[in-house]
């Protein structure tokens, strides 16, 4: 493919989605090949300036324009609400495409003409500008629909928080869940289409935060509706509302190409691979219907999942790069999460067979969500410490080794060599802990 910044003035790095890139790439390839050939004078070396190869290039450009127009027309039919904007932009593509083909044919007929060369290159710029405008409008429509979905969930979330009765809470939560399901599916499509891996990580983190706090919001709100005079019930509801609001704001930021808050976004720090995935899976799995709870089945399953998480956290805590205070906090949060799980399993046993779960079960679910979030935060900060320490100055070990060699200090070379190998090992260790 052509370079990122083309001689026609078109910047492929500005494209945010894979689908747009796939649609645009063939046309950019053909147009820039012809335009670049014209600018360098390599289209023709035949007598009288005529070029058989140039005619082939023009035909290829014409086919690429036709294919692009057909694909764009199909997209317009699928988006009738935005048809007016898209049709106008597509008309510009057709017009500039026709001018590009016509000027290319004229140039191929006399490839020695600097005037015709200049005209064709200008037509190529105009065509790619029109194509870019159409694709930007199409992407803006997708972004607008996603942002509208985010706002609908935000509105429903506020309605859930304001529910004053169990029935009102159930109705409002059901409406929010329906909007969340739609948003989750649409963001999944967007996530798979984004070119930037950092944006994909951030959007996935926001989706996970929204999903895991949804049941906490419901159970905490239910407890508050029953006993609004109890401060812990209100605080738990407000906590879940705040977490879901952060997730929705992060989605809004990523969709619009902004960097989300460091409380939600993962791209600033990297991800802790399988350990984060295990935490996500654990947080989703602990939410059970009390009527379906079976002690001999669910207790060992959840305890085994948690021990895998504790084992992974211990590996990070035991690293020599983990600071003592951070190590103590990770160990403390692992123990707290273990206790929270045991308390939750006890409540599940007590609620077996009940039609309506107890307040204690609701509070136990909220509590384990708190503890999982606390552990996640300390793990993330530990990895950030590892990165900052390892990359503080990557050149020092090498410079010390070079200096010892220049001084012909044999013992110094051996000592510096060991330091260099140890430091390189730390860099590899940190890299293996991050999914960049």
N, C-alpha and C positions, 0 to 999 in steps of 0.2 A: 504494500500500500504506500501511498505518497506520504511525505513527511507530515508531521503534525501541523506545522504552519506552512501553508502552501503558497506558491508564488502568486496564486490567484487571490490571496488574502483571506482564505477560509481556514479557521482554526478547529481541527477535529477534537482537540483537547477540551473544547467548550461543551461537547456533547456529554450529557450526564447518563443516558440510558443505552443499554446494549441494543434494544430494538431500533432506536433511531440510528445508531451507528451502523447496524446491519443494512438498514434501508438506504442510508446515504452513501455507504462505502463504494458500491459499484459505480455510482454516478460520479462521485468525486474522483475515483481512479481514472475513469475514461476521460473526463473533462480536463483534469490536470495533466494527464499524459499528453493530450493534444496541445494544450496551452503551453506547457513547458517545452515541448518540442518546437513549437513556433517561436518561443522567446530565445531558444538557444540556436535556432536555425537548422535543426536536425531533421526536419520533416522531409526535406527533399534534397537530393543531389543529382536529380535527373535533369536532362536537357530541357530548356525552356521553363524550368521551375515547376513542372508538373510532378505529382507524387502518387504512385499507386498505393503505397503504405498509408499516406494521408487519407485517401478515400476509405480505406478499411477502418481507420480511427474514427472518422466522421460517422460511418455507419454504426460503429459500436456505441458512440455517444448518443446517437439517435435512438437506438434500441434501449439504452439505459434510461433515457428521458421518458420514453413510452412506458417502460415498466414502472418507473417511479410514479408517473401520473396515474396509472391503473391502480397501484397499491394505495395511493392517496385517496382516490375516488372511493375505494372500498372503505377506508377509515371514515370518510365523511358520511357515508350511508349509515355507519354504525353510531354516529354522533349527530343526530338531527338538530339537537338544541344549539349546537355551535356551527351549523352548516354554513351560515352566512359568512362568518369570519374565515372559515376554511376554504370555501369556494372562491372567495376573493383572492386568497393567497395562492390557491391552485391555479387560478387564471393567470396570475403573474408568472408562475412557473412555466405554464404552457407558452406564454408570450415570449419570455426570455429564452426558453428552450428552442423555440422556432427561430429566433434571431441568432442563437448560438449555432444551430445547424446551418442556417443560410450563410452566415459569415465564415464558417469553417469550410463550406464548399467553395466559396469564393477564394479563400486563401489557398486551398489545395489546388485550385485551378491555376494559381500564380503564386507559388510559395516564396518567390523572391521579392514580393511586394511588401515593403515595410508598412505601408498604409493598411493593407489588408490584414497583416499580422497584428498590428495594434488594435484594429477593429475586432478581431476574433478574441484576443485576450480580454478586451473590455466586455465582450459578450459573455465570456466564461465567468468573469467576476459577477456580472449581473445575474446570471443563472444561479450560481451557487448562493448568492445573497438571497434570491427569491426562495430557493429550496430551504435554506436555513431558516428563513422567516416562517415558512409553512410548518416546518418541524417544531420550531419553538412554540408556535401557536398551538399545535396539537399537544405538545407536552404541557403547556400551560393549562390546557383544558383538563388533562389528567390530574395535574396538581390542584387545580381549583376544586374538582370533584372530591379529591382526597381531603383537602382542607375543610370542605363543607361537612364531610363525614366526621372529621375530628371535632368540629364545633357542635355537631348534633350529639355526640357522645358527651362532650363537656356539659351541654345543657341538661341532658338526662342525668348525668352524675350529680349536678347541683340539685335536681329534683329529688333524687334518691336521698341526698343528705337532708332535705327539708321535709321528708315524709313524717306524718304525725300519727299514723296508725299502721298496724301490721298489714292490712289490706292495701292501703295506699303504698306502703313500702314494696309489697309484692308486685303490684301493678307497675310501679315506676321502675323497679329493678328489671322486670321482664322487658319493658320498653328499652331500657339501656342495653340489656344483653343482646337484643335484636340488632341495635345499631352497632354494638361492639363486634358482633359476628361479621357484619358487612365490612366494617373498617378493617378487621383482622384479615379478611380475604383480599381486600383491595391492597392493603399494605404488603401482604405476602407477594402479590404480583409485582408491586413496585420494588420490593426488596430483591427479588430474583432478577430484576431488570437493571438495577443500578450498576454502573461501571466501577464506582469508587468502593473498595472493600471497607473503608472506614465508615462510609455512610450506611453500608449494609449492616455492619456490626452495631452501629448506633440505633438504627431502626429496629433491628431484632431485639436489642436490649430494652427498648421502649415498649415493644409489643409484649415481651415477657413480663416486664414490671406491671403493665396494665392488667394482664391476665392473672398473675399471681395475687394481686391485691383486690381483684374483683370479689372473690368469696369472703375476704376479710371485711370488705366494705359492707357486704350484706349481713354477715353475722354480727358485726359491731353495731350496725344501724338497728338491727332487730333488738339487740340488748338495750340500746339507748331508747328506743320507742317504748319498751316495757318499763324502763326505770330511768327517765330523763334526769332524775335528781342525783344519780350516781355519777360522780366525776370521771372515774375510769372508763365508763361506757362511752361518755362523750369524747374523751381523749382518744380512745381507740377508733371511734368513727371518724374523727377529724384527721387522725394519722392516715387512715386508709384513703380518705378523700384527698389528702395532700399528696400521697404517693401516686395515686392515679392521675391527679392533675399534672404532676411533674412528667409522668409518662406521656400524657397527651401533648404537653408543651414540647417535649423532646421530639415527638412525631411531627408536630407542626414545624419545628426548626429543621429537621432532616429533610422533610418534603420540600421545603423552600431553599435547601442548599446551605443552611446555616449550621454552625457547630452547636450541638445541644449542651445543656448543663453537664458539668463533670459528675454530678450526682447520678446521672442516668447514662450518659454517653460512655461507650467503652473505647472508642477509637483513640482517645488521648493516652490511654494506658496500655492498650493491648488487652487480650482476654486470657484467662487462666485455663484455657483448654477444657479438658474433660471434667475438671473439678467444677467449673461453672455450670456445665451441662448437667452434672449430677445434682447440683444444688437446685437447678431449675426443675429437674425431674422429681426430686424429693418434695419440693414445695407444692407441686401439683398433685402428688400422690397422697399427701396427708389429708386431703379434703375428701372424706368418705361420707356416705349415707350411713348414719348409725345403725339403721335396720339391717344393713348388709355387712356390718363389721363381724369378722370372725377372728377371735384371738389367736388361734393356732396358725392361721394363714397370714393375717395382716401384721401381727406383731413381729415375727421374724423377718418378714419382707422389709418393713420399714426400718427395723433395727440394722439390718444388713446394708441397706442403702445409706443410712447415716454413718455407719462405720467406714464405708468406702470414702465418704466425704471427710471424716475425721482423719483417716489415713493420709489422704491427699493434703489436707491442711497441715498435718504434722510434718510432712515432707518439707513444706515451705517454712514452717516455724523452726525446724531443726537446721535449716541452712545457715551456714556461717555468715551469710550476708544479711540475715534477718536480725534486726536490732532487738535488744533484750526486752524493751518495753512492748514492742510489737509482738514478740514471741509469747509473752505472758498473756497479752490480750487475746491472741488466737487460741491459746490453750483454754483460757477462761470461757471464751465464747463457744468452743467445742463442748465443754462440760455443761454450759448453760443450755445448749441445743439438745444435748442428750437428756437432761432433766426435763426440758420442755416436751420432748417426745414421750417420755414416760408418763408425765402428767396428762398428756393428750390421750394416750392409750388407755389410761385409767378411766378417763371420762367417757371414752367410747364404750368401755365395758359397762359402766354405770347406765349409759343411755340405750343399751341394747334392748330392743323391744318397745321403746317409748314412741308415741306418735309425734311428740314435739320435743326436740332436743333442749337440754337445760342451758341456763345462762353460763354455767361453769364450762360446758363444752365450747360454747361460742367464744368465751374468753381464752380458753386453752388454744383454740385455733388462731386467734389473734396473736397470742403470746409467742407461739412457735414461728409465726411469720416475722415477728420482731427479731427474734433470735437469729433466724436464718439471714435476715438483712444485715444484722450487726456483724456476723461472721464474714459475710461477703465483703463488707466494707473494709474490714481489717486485712483480709487476704489481698484485696486490690491494693491497699496502701503498702503492704509488704512488698509486693511485686514492683510497685513504683519506686520504693526504696532501693530494691535490687538494681533496677535500671539506672537510677541516678548515680548510685555508687560505682557500678561497673563502667559507666560511660563518662564519669567525671572528667577524666583525661586519658583517653586510650593510648596516647603517644608516650606517656612517661616510661612504662616498662621497656619499650623499644629503644628510647633515647638513652636510658641507663645502660642497656646492653651495648649499644653502639659506642658510648663513651668508654666503657670498660675495655672494649676491644681495641679502640684507638690508643689507649694508654698501655696496651699489652699486659693488662692485669688479669692473669689466668684465673685466680680465685674470684676476682670480681666478675669475670665473664660467666663463671659457673653459677654464682649467686644470682646475677641478673637474669641468666637464662632460666633458672627455676622460677623467678618472679614473673618472667614473661609467660612461661607455660601456665602458671597458676592463673594469671590474669586472663589469658586466652580461654582457659577452661571456664572461668566465671562468665565471660561473654557468651560462650556456647550454652552454658546452663541457663542464663537469663533468656536467651533466644528460644530455647526449647520450652520455656514456661509460657511464652506468649504466642498467641495466634495473631500474627500481624496482618 
